[in-house]
Amino acid sequence: MDNTLVFKISDENDFSKLNSAQSVRNFIADLTDIDNNTINLLKDKFVAFDKIIYQNKGSFVIVYNYDFDENLNIVPTLQEAYDFIDMEEIERQLEL
């Protein structure tokens, strides 16, 4: 998926390799290495980010081992996140 960016939040984030010219519409946040306290601190920011992505006809999926917010798309594996985005892309193409 050329228009999907996967980012992992950790202590050693390095966003210097991101290409700002990329046409990115879909985002996957891998939070598998984050503790619950950090998740709670970031939750509101993820909800706001999700709304912006949705308005721009994109998808935002979080990979985490449990559902911490009913308004967010949270799945347990990276493969399921890609599958979720594929399904939303199909729905957008069919204008469902």
Legacy VTK file of the C-alpha trace (Angstrom):
# vtk DataFile Version 3.0
C-alpha trace
ASCII
DATASET POLYDATA
POINTS 96 float
0.000 0.000 0.000
1.773 3.070 -1.260
-0.503 5.498 0.522
-0.208 3.906 3.995
2.234 4.953 6.685
2.965 2.623 9.579
4.517 4.267 12.607
5.576 2.741 15.883
5.529 4.790 19.037
8.436 4.023 21.313
11.254 5.705 23.179
13.427 5.710 20.057
11.128 7.257 17.447
12.944 8.515 14.399
10.802 10.312 11.872
13.754 11.706 9.915
13.310 9.119 7.155
9.739 10.109 6.352
9.263 11.570 2.907
6.984 14.582 3.183
6.237 14.375 -0.541
4.559 10.997 -0.080
0.862 10.847 -0.734
-0.172 9.290 2.570
-3.868 8.896 3.315
-3.866 5.919 5.651
-2.072 5.587 8.953
-1.341 2.631 11.206
-0.067 3.311 14.725
1.722 0.314 16.230
1.372 0.693 19.995
2.346 -2.850 20.949
5.298 -1.681 23.076
3.439 1.089 24.919
2.161 0.785 28.485
-1.416 1.582 29.518
-0.487 4.854 31.235
1.037 6.231 28.038
-1.981 5.035 26.041
-4.273 6.993 28.364
-2.151 10.123 27.908
-2.305 9.826 24.097
-5.893 8.647 23.651
-7.472 12.078 23.119
-4.817 12.977 20.555
-5.520 9.746 18.650
-9.256 10.523 18.597
-8.572 14.015 17.193
-6.097 12.608 14.641
-8.648 9.981 13.569
-11.263 12.663 12.877
-8.853 14.616 10.671
-7.845 11.510 8.719
-11.488 10.480 8.232
-12.392 13.973 6.937
-9.601 13.594 4.362
-11.023 10.236 3.211
-8.307 8.207 4.855
-8.077 5.516 7.508
-6.402 5.424 10.901
-5.938 2.069 12.599
-4.207 1.321 15.893
-2.459 -1.971 16.601
-2.813 -2.793 20.281
-3.743 -5.822 22.354
-7.015 -4.403 23.723
-9.667 -1.885 22.720
-9.137 1.259 24.814
-11.596 3.552 23.009
-14.824 2.640 21.230
-14.424 5.480 18.701
-11.069 4.256 17.376
-10.264 1.399 15.011
-8.123 -0.905 17.158
-6.928 -4.330 16.017
-4.494 -6.809 17.598
-2.112 -7.346 14.640
-0.455 -5.381 11.858
-1.954 -7.710 9.229
-5.453 -6.996 10.551
-4.714 -3.261 10.324
-3.788 -3.633 6.641
-6.929 -5.723 6.059
-9.061 -3.077 7.777
-7.628 -0.347 5.537
-8.176 -2.517 2.444
-11.843 -2.913 3.377
-12.294 0.820 3.961
-10.611 1.576 0.608
-13.057 -0.761 -1.127
-16.001 0.876 0.657
-14.799 4.331 -0.405
-14.441 3.168 -4.033
-17.984 1.764 -3.916
-19.156 4.916 -2.097
-20.771 2.928 0.720
LINES 1 97
96 0 1 2 3 4 5 6 7 8 9 10 11 12 13 14 15 16 17 18 19 20 21 22 23 24 25 26 27 28 29 30 31 32 33 34 35 36 37 38 39 40 41 42 43 44 45 46 47 48 49 50 51 52 53 54 55 56 57 58 59 60 61 62 63 64 65 66 67 68 69 70 71 72 73 74 75 76 77 78 79 80 81 82 83 84 85 86 87 88 89 90 91 92 93 94 95
